[in-house]
């Protein structure tokens, strides 16, 4: 079986055309990046607000944790009739998959953003207020730089989950690397096992690459965040 998988992955025919690995990889990355970007735009502002003010924190965190329990496959199935009513093409496979991935990515980003901002030493925040810093200056100049590592960890967790779970979109007709898994299962008795396992290997490789990318990003941003914080923290009189 390993030999069959290697043979499938090294077959030039599987690396060209609309069904080739580059095309499917592009679809997978595109839906993952778009979903993650929208999730960040939703979760970061909410996390900043509840972390800085403390208002509505319990409700927002509890709702985020409730979202974690929603099965992505069920979300796709629920959303599909709604999106299909507005778009009889992309509404059947692109939008439902994107919505499910957004729902999946929002909780870790929101919770980590809240935890990162809320976990800043209160003395630092009060020192900033004491020298006349506005609430926005406190958030961007003191709290955010120190919270960057925790925030990136949340984005990293959400990204990995999105990349791994985007394969479910293939069940409802979406492309991506999950297409190889679903099609392989459909023709398992006709030699589709190698294709299915090759799809698993490709998804796993993309997940590992995503994990490594955000680990590197976190390492690069952390020293810069600390440097920004040091330059923005007021010097005691």
DRENPA-3360 file (N, C-alpha, C; in nm, 2 decimals, always signed):
BEGIN
1 = XXXXXXXX = +0.08/-0.12/+0.00/+0.00/+0.00/+0.00/+0.09/+0.13/+0.00 ~ +0.20/+0.12/+0.08/+0.29/+0.24/+0.08/+0.34/+0.26/-0.06 ~ +0.38/+0.16/-0.13/+0.43/+0.17/-0.26/+0.33/+0.23/-0.36 ~ +0.20/+0.19/-0.34/+0.09/+0.24/-0.42/+0.08/+0.39/-0.40 ~ +0.09/+0.43/-0.27/+0.07/+0.58/-0.24/+0.19/+0.66/-0.30 ~ +0.31/+0.60/-0.29/+0.42/+0.67/-0.34/+0.41/+0.68/-0.49 ~ +0.36/+0.57/-0.55/+0.35/+0.57/-0.70/+0.24/+0.68/-0.74 ~ +0.14/+0.69/-0.66/+0.03/+0.79/-0.70/+0.09/+0.93/-0.68;
9 = XXXXXXXX = +0.16/+0.96/-0.58/+0.22/+1.09/-0.55/+0.33/+1.13/-0.65 ~ +0.39/+1.03/-0.71/+0.50/+1.06/-0.81/+0.46/+1.05/-0.95 ~ +0.33/+1.02/-0.97/+0.28/+1.01/-1.11/+0.26/+1.15/-1.16 ~ +0.32/+1.19/-1.27/+0.31/+1.32/-1.33/+0.16/+1.36/-1.37 ~ +0.09/+1.25/-1.40/-0.05/+1.28/-1.44/-0.14/+1.34/-1.32 ~ -0.09/+1.31/-1.20/-0.17/+1.36/-1.08/-0.12/+1.50/-1.04 ~ -0.03/+1.56/-1.12/+0.02/+1.69/-1.08/-0.01/+1.79/-1.19 ~ -0.10/+1.76/-1.28/-0.14/+1.86/-1.38/-0.29/+1.86/-1.41;
17 = XXXXXXXX = -0.34/+1.96/-1.47/-0.48/+1.97/-1.50/-0.56/+2.02/-1.38 ~ -0.69/+2.04/-1.40/-0.78/+2.10/-1.30/-0.79/+2.01/-1.18 ~ -0.76/+1.88/-1.19/-0.77/+1.79/-1.08/-0.64/+1.75/-1.02 ~ -0.53/+1.81/-1.07/-0.40/+1.79/-1.02/-0.37/+1.84/-0.88 ~ -0.27/+1.80/-0.82/-0.23/+1.84/-0.69/-0.22/+1.99/-0.67 ~ -0.15/+2.06/-0.76/-0.13/+2.20/-0.75/-0.27/+2.28/-0.75 ~ -0.36/+2.23/-0.84/-0.49/+2.30/-0.84/-0.57/+2.27/-0.72 ~ -0.57/+2.15/-0.67/-0.64/+2.11/-0.55/-0.58/+2.18/-0.43;
25 = XXXXXXXX = -0.45/+2.19/-0.43/-0.38/+2.26/-0.32/-0.42/+2.40/-0.31 ~ -0.42/+2.47/-0.43/-0.46/+2.61/-0.44/-0.60/+2.63/-0.39 ~ -0.70/+2.54/-0.42/-0.83/+2.55/-0.37/-0.84/+2.54/-0.22 ~ -0.76/+2.45/-0.17/-0.76/+2.42/-0.02/-0.70/+2.54/+0.05 ~ -0.59/+2.59/+0.00/-0.53/+2.71/+0.07/-0.62/+2.83/+0.06 ~ -0.68/+2.85/-0.06/-0.76/+2.97/-0.08/-0.88/+2.97/+0.02 ~ -0.95/+2.86/+0.03/-1.07/+2.86/+0.12/-1.02/+2.87/+0.27 ~ -0.90/+2.81/+0.30/-0.85/+2.82/+0.43/-0.81/+2.96/+0.47;
33 = XXXXXXXX = -0.74/+3.03/+0.38/-0.69/+3.16/+0.41/-0.81/+3.26/+0.42 ~ -0.90/+3.25/+0.32/-1.02/+3.34/+0.33/-1.10/+3.32/+0.46 ~ -1.12/+3.19/+0.50/-1.20/+3.17/+0.62/-1.12/+3.22/+0.74 ~ -0.99/+3.19/+0.75/-0.91/+3.24/+0.86/-0.91/+3.39/+0.87 ~ -0.90/+3.46/+0.75/-0.90/+3.61/+0.75/-1.03/+3.66/+0.80 ~ -1.14/+3.61/+0.76/-1.27/+3.65/+0.81/-1.29/+3.63/+0.96 ~ -1.24/+3.51/+1.00/-1.25/+3.48/+1.15/-1.17/+3.58/+1.23 ~ -1.05/+3.61/+1.18/-0.96/+3.71/+1.25/-1.03/+3.84/+1.26;
41 = XXXXXXXX = -1.10/+3.89/+1.15/-1.16/+4.02/+1.15/-1.28/+4.02/+1.24 ~ -1.34/+3.90/+1.27/-1.45/+3.89/+1.36/-1.40/+3.88/+1.51 ~ -1.30/+3.80/+1.53/-1.26/+3.76/+1.66/-1.17/+3.86/+1.73 ~ -1.08/+3.92/+1.65/-0.98/+4.01/+1.71/-1.05/+4.14/+1.78 ~ -1.14/+4.21/+1.70/-1.20/+4.33/+1.77/-1.28/+4.29/+1.89 ~ -1.35/+4.18/+1.89/-1.43/+4.14/+2.01/-1.33/+4.10/+2.12 ~ -1.23/+4.03/+2.09/-1.13/+3.99/+2.19/-1.06/+4.11/+2.25 ~ -1.03/+4.21/+2.17/-0.96/+4.33/+2.22/-1.06/+4.41/+2.31;
49 = XXXXXXXX = -1.19/+4.42/+2.27/-1.28/+4.49/+2.35/-1.31/+4.43/+2.49 ~ -1.34/+4.30/+2.49/-1.37/+4.23/+2.62/-1.24/+4.22/+2.70 ~ -1.13/+4.20/+2.64/-1.01/+4.19/+2.71/-0.97/+4.32/+2.78 ~ -0.99/+4.43/+2.71/-0.95/+4.56/+2.76/-1.05/+4.62/+2.86 ~ -1.18/+4.60/+2.83/-1.28/+4.66/+2.92/-1.33/+4.56/+3.02 ~ -1.33/+4.43/+2.99/-1.39/+4.33/+3.08/-1.54/+4.32/+3.06 ~ -1.60/+4.40/+2.98/-1.74/+4.40/+2.96/-1.79/+4.28/+2.86 ~ -1.88/+4.21/+2.91/-1.94/+4.10/+2.82/-1.84/+3.99/+2.80;
57 = XXXXXXXX = -1.74/+3.98/+2.89/-1.64/+3.88/+2.87/-1.69/+3.74/+2.89 ~ -1.77/+3.72/+3.00/-1.83/+3.59/+3.03/-1.92/+3.54/+2.92 ~ -2.00/+3.63/+2.87/-2.10/+3.59/+2.76/-2.02/+3.55/+2.63 ~ -1.92/+3.64/+2.60/-1.85/+3.61/+2.47/-1.77/+3.48/+2.48 ~ -1.70/+3.46/+2.59/-1.62/+3.34/+2.61/-1.70/+3.22/+2.61 ~ -1.82/+3.22/+2.68/-1.91/+3.11/+2.69/-1.97/+3.07/+2.55 ~ -2.00/+3.18/+2.47/-2.05/+3.16/+2.34/-1.94/+3.10/+2.25 ~ -1.82/+3.15/+2.26/-1.71/+3.09/+2.18/-1.69/+2.94/+2.22;
65 = XXXXXXXX = -1.69/+2.91/+2.34/-1.68/+2.77/+2.38/-1.79/+2.68/+2.33 ~ -1.91/+2.75/+2.32/-2.03/+2.67/+2.27/-2.01/+2.65/+2.12 ~ -1.95/+2.74/+2.05/-1.92/+2.72/+1.91/-1.82/+2.61/+1.89 ~ -1.73/+2.59/+1.98/-1.64/+2.48/+1.96/-1.71/+2.34/+1.95 ~ -1.82/+2.33/+2.02/-1.89/+2.20/+2.02/-1.97/+2.18/+1.89 ~ -1.98/+2.28/+1.80/-2.06/+2.26/+1.68/-1.98/+2.18/+1.58 ~ -2.03/+2.06/+1.54/-1.96/+1.98/+1.44/-1.96/+2.05/+1.30 ~ -1.84/+2.06/+1.24/-1.83/+2.13/+1.12/-1.92/+2.08/+1.01;
73 = XXXXXXXX = -1.93/+1.94/+1.00/-2.01/+1.88/+0.90/-2.16/+1.92/+0.92 ~ -2.20/+1.93/+1.04/-2.34/+1.97/+1.07/-2.36/+2.12/+1.03 ~ -2.26/+2.20/+1.05/-2.27/+2.34/+1.02/-2.29/+2.36/+0.86 ~ -2.20/+2.28/+0.79/-2.21/+2.29/+0.64/-2.35/+2.24/+0.60 ~ -2.40/+2.14/+0.66/-2.54/+2.09/+0.62/-2.65/+2.19/+0.65 ~ -2.63/+2.26/+0.76/-2.74/+2.35/+0.80/-2.73/+2.48/+0.71 ~ -2.61/+2.52/+0.68/-2.59/+2.65/+0.61/-2.62/+2.63/+0.46 ~ -2.60/+2.51/+0.41/-2.61/+2.49/+0.26/-2.74/+2.53/+0.20;
81 = XXXXXXXX = -2.86/+2.49/+0.26/-2.98/+2.54/+0.19/-3.00/+2.69/+0.19 ~ -2.94/+2.76/+0.29/-2.95/+2.90/+0.30/-2.87/+2.97/+0.19 ~ -2.74/+2.93/+0.18/-2.65/+2.99/+0.08/-2.69/+2.94/-0.06 ~ -2.74/+2.82/-0.08/-2.78/+2.78/-0.21/-2.90/+2.86/-0.26 ~ -2.98/+2.91/-0.17/-3.09/+2.99/-0.22/-3.05/+3.13/-0.28 ~ -2.93/+3.17/-0.24/-2.88/+3.30/-0.29/-2.79/+3.28/-0.41 ~ -2.72/+3.16/-0.41/-2.63/+3.14/-0.52/-2.63/+2.99/-0.55 ~ -2.69/+2.95/-0.66/-2.71/+2.81/-0.70/-2.58/+2.74/-0.74;
89 = XXXXXXXX = -2.47/+2.81/-0.74/-2.34/+2.74/-0.77/-2.25/+2.74/-0.65 ~ -2.19/+2.85/-0.62/-2.10/+2.86/-0.51/-2.17/+2.84/-0.38 ~ -2.30/+2.86/-0.38/-2.38/+2.84/-0.26/-2.39/+2.70/-0.21 ~ -2.36/+2.61/-0.30/-2.37/+2.47/-0.27/-2.25/+2.41/-0.21 ~ -2.13/+2.47/-0.24/-2.01/+2.41/-0.18/-1.91/+2.51/-0.13 ~ -1.89/+2.63/-0.18/-1.79/+2.72/-0.14/-1.84/+2.79/-0.01 ~ -1.95/+2.85/-0.01/-2.00/+2.93/+0.10/-2.02/+2.85/+0.23 ~ -2.09/+2.73/+0.22/-2.11/+2.65/+0.34/-1.98/+2.61/+0.40;
97 = XXXXXXXX = -1.88/+2.57/+0.32/-1.75/+2.53/+0.37/-1.68/+2.64/+0.44 ~ -1.69/+2.76/+0.38/-1.63/+2.88/+0.44/-1.69/+2.92/+0.57 ~ -1.82/+2.91/+0.58/-1.89/+2.94/+0.70/-1.85/+2.85/+0.81 ~ -1.85/+2.72/+0.78/-1.81/+2.62/+0.88/-1.67/+2.64/+0.93 ~ -1.58/+2.68/+0.84/-1.44/+2.70/+0.88/-1.43/+2.83/+0.97 ~ -1.51/+2.93/+0.94/-1.51/+3.05/+1.02/-1.56/+3.02/+1.16 ~ -1.67/+2.95/+1.17/-1.72/+2.91/+1.30/-1.62/+2.83/+1.38 ~ -1.54/+2.75/+1.31/-1.44/+2.67/+1.37/-1.32/+2.76/+1.42;
105 = XXXXXXXX = -1.28/+2.86/+1.35/-1.16/+2.94/+1.38/-1.19/+3.05/+1.48 ~ -1.31/+3.10/+1.49/-1.33/+3.22/+1.57/-1.31/+3.19/+1.72 ~ -1.35/+3.07/+1.78/-1.33/+3.05/+1.92/-1.19/+3.06/+1.97 ~ -1.09/+2.99/+1.91/-0.96/+3.00/+1.97/-0.90/+3.13/+1.95 ~ -0.93/+3.20/+1.85/-0.87/+3.34/+1.83/-0.93/+3.43/+1.93 ~ -1.06/+3.43/+1.95/-1.13/+3.52/+2.04/-1.08/+3.50/+2.18 ~ -1.08/+3.37/+2.22/-1.05/+3.33/+2.36/-0.90/+3.37/+2.39 ~ -0.81/+3.34/+2.30/-0.67/+3.37/+2.32/-0.65/+3.52/+2.32;
113 = XXXXXXXX = -0.72/+3.60/+2.23/-0.70/+3.74/+2.23/-0.75/+3.80/+2.37 ~ -0.86/+3.75/+2.41/-0.91/+3.80/+2.54/-0.81/+3.76/+2.66 ~ -0.77/+3.64/+2.66/-0.67/+3.59/+2.76/-0.54/+3.67/+2.76 ~ -0.49/+3.70/+2.63/-0.37/+3.77/+2.62/-0.38/+3.91/+2.67 ~ -0.49/+3.98/+2.64/-0.50/+4.12/+2.68/-0.53/+4.13/+2.83 ~ -0.62/+4.04/+2.88/-0.66/+4.04/+3.02/-0.55/+3.99/+3.11 ~ -0.45/+3.92/+3.06/-0.34/+3.87/+3.14/-0.23/+3.97/+3.16 ~ -0.24/+4.09/+3.10/-0.13/+4.19/+3.12/-0.13/+4.24/+3.26;
121 = XXXXXXXX = -0.01/+4.26/+3.32/+0.00/+4.30/+3.45/-0.08/+4.43/+3.47 ~ -0.17/+4.44/+3.57/-0.25/+4.56/+3.59/-0.17/+4.68/+3.63 ~ -0.05/+4.66/+3.69/+0.03/+4.77/+3.73/+0.09/+4.84/+3.61 ~ +0.12/+4.77/+3.50/+0.16/+4.83/+3.38/+0.05/+4.92/+3.31 ~ -0.07/+4.87/+3.32/-0.18/+4.94/+3.26/-0.21/+5.07/+3.34 ~ -0.21/+5.05/+3.47/-0.23/+5.17/+3.56/-0.12/+5.27/+3.55 ~ +0.01/+5.23/+3.52/+0.12/+5.32/+3.50/+0.09/+5.40/+3.38 ~ +0.04/+5.34/+3.27/+0.01/+5.41/+3.15/-0.10/+5.51/+3.17;
129 = XXXXXXXX = -0.20/+5.47/+3.24/-0.31/+5.57/+3.27/-0.25/+5.69/+3.35 ~ -0.16/+5.65/+3.44/-0.11/+5.76/+3.53/-0.03/+5.87/+3.46 ~ +0.02/+5.83/+3.34/+0.10/+5.94/+3.27/+0.01/+5.99/+3.15 ~ -0.12/+5.96/+3.16/-0.21/+6.03/+3.06/-0.23/+5.96/+2.93 ~ -0.20/+5.83/+2.92/-0.22/+5.75/+2.80/-0.37/+5.73/+2.79 ~ -0.43/+5.75/+2.66/-0.57/+5.72/+2.64/-0.59/+5.57/+2.64 ~ -0.72/+5.53/+2.64/-0.75/+5.38/+2.64/-0.70/+5.32/+2.51 ~ -0.70/+5.39/+2.40/-0.65/+5.33/+2.27/-0.50/+5.32/+2.28;
137 = XXXXXXXX = -0.43/+5.42/+2.33/-0.29/+5.41/+2.35/-0.25/+5.30/+2.44 ~ -0.32/+5.27/+2.54/-0.29/+5.16/+2.63/-0.31/+5.03/+2.56 ~ -0.41/+5.02/+2.48/-0.44/+4.89/+2.41/-0.33/+4.87/+2.31 ~ -0.30/+4.97/+2.22/-0.20/+4.95/+2.11/-0.06/+4.96/+2.16 ~ -0.03/+5.04/+2.26/+0.11/+5.06/+2.30/+0.16/+4.97/+2.42 ~ +0.07/+4.92/+2.50/+0.11/+4.84/+2.62/+0.05/+4.70/+2.61 ~ -0.08/+4.69/+2.60/-0.14/+4.56/+2.61/-0.12/+4.47/+2.49 ~ -0.14/+4.53/+2.37/-0.13/+4.45/+2.25/+0.01/+4.39/+2.22;
145 = XXXXXXXX = +0.12/+4.47/+2.24/+0.25/+4.42/+2.21/+0.28/+4.30/+2.31 ~ +0.24/+4.31/+2.43/+0.27/+4.20/+2.52/+0.18/+4.08/+2.50 ~ +0.06/+4.10/+2.44/-0.03/+3.99/+2.42/-0.01/+3.92/+2.28 ~ +0.08/+3.98/+2.20/+0.10/+3.92/+2.06/+0.13/+3.77/+2.07 ~ +0.22/+3.72/+2.15/+0.25/+3.57/+2.15/+0.12/+3.49/+2.17 ~ +0.04/+3.53/+2.27/-0.08/+3.45/+2.30/-0.18/+3.46/+2.19 ~ -0.19/+3.58/+2.13/-0.29/+3.60/+2.02/-0.25/+3.52/+1.90 ~ -0.12/+3.52/+1.87/-0.07/+3.44/+1.75/-0.09/+3.29/+1.78;
153 = XXXXXXXX = -0.08/+3.25/+1.90/-0.11/+3.11/+1.94/-0.25/+3.07/+1.90 ~ -0.35/+3.16/+1.93/-0.49/+3.14/+1.90/-0.51/+3.13/+1.75 ~ -0.45/+3.22/+1.68/-0.46/+3.22/+1.53/-0.39/+3.09/+1.47 ~ -0.28/+3.06/+1.53/-0.21/+2.93/+1.49/-0.30/+2.81/+1.51 ~ -0.37/+2.80/+1.63/-0.46/+2.69/+1.65/-0.58/+2.69/+1.56 ~ -0.64/+2.81/+1.53/-0.75/+2.82/+1.44/-0.71/+2.78/+1.30 ~ -0.59/+2.82/+1.25/-0.54/+2.79/+1.12/-0.52/+2.64/+1.10 ~ -0.46/+2.58/+1.20/-0.44/+2.43/+1.19/-0.57/+2.36/+1.18;
161 = XXXXXXXX = -0.67/+2.40/+1.26/-0.80/+2.34/+1.26/-0.87/+2.36/+1.13 ~ -0.86/+2.48/+1.07/-0.93/+2.51/+0.95/-0.87/+2.43/+0.83 ~ -0.74/+2.42/+0.82/-0.67/+2.35/+0.72/-0.71/+2.20/+0.72 ~ -0.71/+2.15/+0.85/-0.74/+2.00/+0.86/-0.88/+1.97/+0.83 ~ -0.97/+2.06/+0.87/-1.12/+2.03/+0.86/-1.18/+2.08/+0.73 ~ -1.11/+2.16/+0.65/-1.16/+2.20/+0.52/-1.18/+2.08/+0.42 ~ -1.12/+1.97/+0.46/-1.14/+1.85/+0.37/-1.29/+1.81/+0.37 ~ -1.36/+1.84/+0.48/-1.50/+1.80/+0.48/-1.59/+1.87/+0.37;
169 = XXXXXXXX = -1.54/+1.98/+0.32/-1.61/+2.05/+0.22/-1.63/+1.96/+0.09 ~ -1.54/+1.86/+0.07/-1.54/+1.78/-0.04/-1.66/+1.68/-0.04 ~ -1.72/+1.66/+0.08/-1.83/+1.57/+0.10/-1.95/+1.64/+0.03 ~ -1.95/+1.77/+0.03/-2.07/+1.85/-0.03/-2.03/+1.91/-0.17 ~ -1.92/+1.86/-0.23/-1.89/+1.90/-0.36/-1.77/+2.00/-0.38 ~ -1.72/+2.05/-0.27/-1.61/+2.14/-0.28/-1.48/+2.06/-0.32 ~ -1.39/+2.14/-0.37/-1.26/+2.08/-0.42/-1.16/+2.06/-0.31 ~ -1.04/+2.11/-0.33/-0.94/+2.10/-0.23/-0.88/+1.96/-0.22;
177 = XXXXXXXX = -0.79/+1.94/-0.12/-0.73/+1.81/-0.11/-0.82/+1.71/-0.06 ~ -0.93/+1.75/+0.01/-1.03/+1.65/+0.05/-1.10/+1.58/-0.06 ~ -1.09/+1.64/-0.18/-1.15/+1.57/-0.30/-1.09/+1.44/-0.32 ~ -0.96/+1.43/-0.30/-0.89/+1.30/-0.32/-0.94/+1.19/-0.22 ~ -0.96/+1.24/-0.10/-1.01/+1.14/+0.00/-1.15/+1.09/-0.03 ~ -1.24/+1.19/-0.06/-1.38/+1.15/-0.09/-1.39/+1.06/-0.21 ~ -1.32/+1.10/-0.32/-1.32/+1.03/-0.44/-1.25/+0.89/-0.42 ~ -1.15/+0.89/-0.34/-1.08/+0.76/-0.32/-1.17/+0.66/-0.24;
185 = XXXXXXXX = -1.25/+0.71/-0.15/-1.34/+0.63/-0.07/-1.45/+0.58/-0.17 ~ -1.49/+0.67/-0.26/-1.60/+0.63/-0.35/-1.56/+0.52/-0.45 ~ -1.43/+0.51/-0.48/-1.39/+0.40/-0.57/-1.28/+0.32/-0.50 ~ -1.31/+0.29/-0.37/-1.21/+0.22/-0.29/-1.18/+0.08/-0.35 ~ -1.28/+0.01/-0.39/-1.27/-0.13/-0.44/-1.20/-0.13/-0.58 ~ -1.19/-0.01/-0.65/-1.14/+0.00/-0.78/-1.00/+0.06/-0.78 ~ -0.93/+0.05/-0.67/-0.80/+0.11/-0.66/-0.79/+0.25/-0.60 ~ -0.90/+0.29/-0.54/-0.90/+0.43/-0.49/-0.84/+0.44/-0.36;
193 = XXXXXXXX = -0.79/+0.33/-0.29/-0.73/+0.34/-0.16/-0.60/+0.42/-0.17 ~ -0.52/+0.40/-0.27/-0.40/+0.48/-0.29/-0.43/+0.63/-0.30 ~ -0.53/+0.66/-0.38/-0.56/+0.80/-0.39/-0.61/+0.86/-0.26 ~ -0.69/+0.78/-0.19/-0.74/+0.83/-0.06/-0.63/+0.86/+0.04 ~ -0.54/+0.76/+0.05/-0.43/+0.78/+0.14/-0.33/+0.89/+0.10 ~ -0.32/+0.90/-0.03/-0.23/+1.01/-0.08/-0.29/+1.15/-0.04 ~ -0.43/+1.15/-0.05/-0.50/+1.28/+0.00/-0.47/+1.30/+0.15 ~ -0.47/+1.20/+0.23/-0.45/+1.21/+0.37/-0.31/+1.26/+0.39;
201 = XXXXXXXX = -0.21/+1.21/+0.32/-0.07/+1.25/+0.33/-0.06/+1.40/+0.29 ~ -0.12/+1.44/+0.19/-0.11/+1.58/+0.14/-0.18/+1.67/+0.24 ~ -0.29/+1.64/+0.30/-0.35/+1.72/+0.40/-0.26/+1.73/+0.52 ~ -0.21/+1.61/+0.57/-0.12/+1.61/+0.68/+0.00/+1.70/+0.66 ~ +0.06/+1.69/+0.54/+0.17/+1.78/+0.50/+0.14/+1.93/+0.51 ~ +0.02/+1.96/+0.46/-0.02/+2.10/+0.46/-0.05/+2.15/+0.61 ~ -0.10/+2.06/+0.69/-0.12/+2.10/+0.83/+0.01/+2.12/+0.90 ~ +0.11/+2.03/+0.88/+0.24/+2.05/+0.94/+0.30/+2.18/+0.89;
209 = XXXXXXXX = +0.29/+2.21/+0.76/+0.35/+2.33/+0.70/+0.28/+2.45/+0.77 ~ +0.15/+2.45/+0.79/+0.08/+2.56/+0.85/+0.13/+2.58/+1.00 ~ +0.14/+2.47/+1.07/+0.19/+2.47/+1.21/+0.33/+2.53/+1.21 ~ +0.42/+2.49/+1.12/+0.55/+2.55/+1.12/+0.56/+2.69/+1.09 ~ +0.47/+2.73/+0.99/+0.47/+2.87/+0.95/+0.43/+2.96/+1.07 ~ +0.32/+2.93/+1.14/+0.28/+3.01/+1.25/+0.37/+3.00/+1.37 ~ +0.44/+2.89/+1.38/+0.54/+2.88/+1.49/+0.65/+2.98/+1.46 ~ +0.69/+2.99/+1.34/+0.80/+3.08/+1.30/+0.75/+3.22/+1.31;
217 = XXXXXXXX = +0.63/+3.25/+1.27/+0.57/+3.38/+1.28/+0.56/+3.43/+1.42 ~ +0.52/+3.34/+1.51/+0.51/+3.37/+1.65/+0.65/+3.41/+1.71 ~ +0.75/+3.33/+1.67/+0.89/+3.36/+1.71/+0.94/+3.49/+1.66 ~ +0.91/+3.52/+1.54/+0.95/+3.65/+1.48/+0.88/+3.77/+1.54 ~ +0.75/+3.76/+1.57/+0.68/+3.87/+1.63/+0.70/+3.89/+1.77 ~ +0.74/+3.79/+1.85/+0.75/+3.81/+1.99/+0.86/+3.91/+2.03 ~ +0.98/+3.89/+1.98/+1.09/+3.99/+2.01/+1.05/+4.13/+1.97 ~ +0.98/+4.15/+1.85/+0.94/+4.28/+1.81/+0.83/+4.34/+1.90;
225 = XXXXXXXX = +0.74/+4.25/+1.95/+0.64/+4.30/+2.04/+0.70/+4.35/+2.17 ~ +0.80/+4.28/+2.22/+0.86/+4.32/+2.34/+0.94/+4.45/+2.32 ~ +1.00/+4.46/+2.21/+1.07/+4.59/+2.18/+0.98/+4.71/+2.17 ~ +0.86/+4.69/+2.11/+0.77/+4.79/+2.10/+0.71/+4.83/+2.23 ~ +0.69/+4.73/+2.32/+0.64/+4.75/+2.45/+0.74/+4.84/+2.53 ~ +0.87/+4.80/+2.52/+0.97/+4.87/+2.60/+0.97/+5.02/+2.56 ~ +0.96/+5.05/+2.43/+0.97/+5.18/+2.38/+0.84/+5.26/+2.42 ~ +0.73/+5.19/+2.44/+0.60/+5.26/+2.46/+0.57/+5.27/+2.61;
233 = XXXXX = +0.63/+5.19/+2.69/+0.60/+5.19/+2.84/+0.66/+5.32/+2.90 ~ +0.58/+5.40/+2.97/+0.63/+5.52/+3.02/+0.74/+5.50/+3.13 ~ +0.84/+5.59/+3.13/+0.94/+5.58/+3.23/+0.90/+5.65/+3.36 ~ +0.91/+5.58/+3.47/+0.87/+5.64/+3.60/+0.95/+5.77/+3.63 ~ +0.88/+5.86/+3.69/+0.95/+5.99/+3.72/+1.04/+5.97/+3.84;
% end
